[in-house]
Amino acid sequence: MHGIVSLLDDQHTELVEKLWAEMAQRFGVGNPAATAVPHFSYHVAKDYDLDRLAGILERLARETAVFPIQATGIAIFPGAESVIYIPVARSLALT
């Protein structure tokens, strides 16, 4: 499985990691091994043409300014290994 994501800055990475630790302590929720790096996802797929995609994403990353995002609660991706996540509100900058 591959994904196109943005990593969080250091301050927000630390906040998410503290939240993960508290959830493990209070509710027994394990380490999110599949998403062990705090991020938000734009797109996830089984496969991408990585050779084509790499250049496109490198150019996009160089040309895109840092922008704020707004979290909007808590949700779950159900499945054999359900994933709890924080939804991100769509904004003009994100679009």
Helices and strands as residue ranges (DSSP letters): E 2-7, H 10-27, G 33-35, E 39-45, H 50-63, E 75-77, E 83-85
